[in-house]
Every structure is written in C-alpha cells, then in structure tokens.
Amino acid sequence: MVVFRLRGVSLVYGPPGAGKTTFAAWYTYHNYKRVFWVSVFEDEATFRRNMA
C-alpha cells in the first residue's frame, strides 16, 4: 500500500486486500478529517456494510 500526500490531499493506492479501506476508515475516525471517497469497484452500500 502506498499513500501519496500533496497539498492536503491523500491518495491511498494498493492491490486488493492491502487494507486501503480499513486504513482510510481508521485514519478518518481517529483524525476527524473530511473525506471524499472514490471507488471504481465498490458501491456505497457495500462500503457502509463493510464499515459497520
């Protein structure tokens, strides 16, 4: 997994199963940051179900 940061924007990149979603959710929860989520393969319902 790789995290790119530039001017307040972070891009988390990695293969399936690398922990990108878990990392992003953990970071957001612990740092109270606003998030703009983009996924090509996962819809919102699946994301919310996985985070519950």
LINLIN-V82295 format. One record per helix or strand of 2 or more residues. SS is the DSSP state (hx for helix, st for strand). FROM is the first residue (numbers start at 0). TO is the last residue. If there is no record, write none. Layout:
BEGIN
((SS,FROM,TO) (SS,FROM,TO))
END
This chain:
BEGIN
((st,1,5) (st,8,12) (hx,19,30) (hx,43,50))
END
